[in-house]
């Protein structure tokens, strides 16, 4: 069995509430994943607005991922949300968790630090190699996701404060 984790962080000119609401509406067929849409969303552009119909509301909810659904395993608005999937296919077992922590930074304007942590555990033949490959791929996607999330949150924050 092999377990790896990685945390990536960015900052956005927005409130944690807006960032959290963008996160809680993610998913295939919903707002998308704010990453490389041609991979994650089959070419459909990720949303740049909030739609409460897409929201997950707590740990009893699921977030659609396309061929699999993620379980919401942590929900603490506006501080933290986490999703996970556990699958066994043949000799392999995969346990994959993504979590996002939001921290309001002190200063003259609203800024939120977004930290994304991926934890991947694979057991079975070649588990270490599979874990490393999944973590590398997740890193590419999450880097793009954090930038897309930060840009959308800043734009929504600016729009709301202009009103």
N, C-alpha and C positions, 0 to 999 in steps of 0.2 A: 504494500500500500504506500502511496506517495501523496503527501499533502503540501501544497504551496499556497502562499497568499501574497497579495501585493496591494498597496494603497497608493492612490494617485489623487492629487489635490489641485484645485484651481480656485479662483476668486471671481465673483461677479458683482456688478453694481446693482444689487437687488436685495430684497428682503428674503429671509428664510421661508416665509409663507408662500411666496410666489415660486421659489425653487421647488419647495415640497410639492406644491400642486402640479407643477410640470412633471415631477417624478411619479406622482401617484396616478397620472393618466397615461403613463407609458404602456406600450404593448402593441403587438401585431394586431392590425385592424382597429386600433385606437389611435393614439397620438404618434405611434412609432417609437423609435429608440433614440432619436436625435444624433445618430451616428452615420455610418455609410448606408444610406437608404437603399441602395441597389443590392446590398447584402441583407440587411436586417428587415427591410420592409418591402422587398420585391419591387423596388423602384418607386413606390409610393412615398412622396415627400412627408417627412415628419412634420407634425403640426407646429405652428408658431403662435397658437392661441390656447386658452384654457377652455375646456369643455367638461363641466361637472358630470355629464353622462358617462365619461370614460373613467372617472375616479374609482380607485379602490378605497374602501372605507375602514379596513381593519384587517386583523390577522386571519379572519375567516374567508377573505377574498383570494382570488386568483388573478394573475396578470398573464394574458395570453402571449406566448412567445412564438407562435407559428405552429410548428409540429408538436410543441410541448407547452404546457402551462407552468408558470412559476407559482409557488405558494407564497403569499405575503406572510413572512415569519416575524417581522417587527414593524410596528406602526406607531410612531410617537410624533405627531404633527406639532410643530414644524422642525423637529430636531433630527429624526432618524427614520429611515424606512429600509427594509431589507426583504429580498426575495430569494427563494431557493428552489432547487429541483434536485431530486434524488431519483436516479434511474439505474436499473440493472438490465443489461442486455448481454446475453450469453455469459461469458466468463468475467465481464467487466461490470463494475459498480462505480457510478459517478455521483458525487455529492458536490454541488456547485452552489455557492451563495454569493450574492451581490448585495452590498449594503452601502447606503449613502448617509453621511453625517453632515449636518448643516450647522454652521456656527456664525452668528452675527458678530461681525468685527466692530470694534469701537472706532469711532472717527467721525468726521464732519458729515459723512453721507452714508447711506445704507450700502453696506458691502457684506456679502456672505461668502464664507469659505465653504467649498463643497469638497468633501473627501469621499472617494469611492474605493471600497475594499472588495476585492474578489478573493474568494477562498475556494480552492479546487482540490478535491481528493478523489483519486482514481485507484481502484484496486483491481487486480487482474494482471494478465501477461502484458508486459511493457507499460505498466502503470506509471512509472516515472517519466518515460518518454511522452506518453499521452498527457500527463499532467503539465509538463513543461510546454508542450505544444498548445494546449488549451489556454494556459496562462499567457503565453506570448500573443496568441490571437485575441484574447480578451483585452490585453494591453493596447493593441492597435485600435480596437473598437472603442474602448473606454476613453482613450485620449481624445478621439473625435467626439464621443458622446459628451464629455465634460465641456469641450469648447462649444458644441451646439447648445447644450443646456445653459451655459453661462451667457451666450449671446441672446438666446430667447428670453431668459429671465431679465436681463438688462433692458431689452426692448420693451417687454411688458411693464416693467417697473417705470420706465420713462413715460410710457403711454398712460399709465394710471396716475402718475404724479402731474401730468399735464392737464388732466381733467379738472 
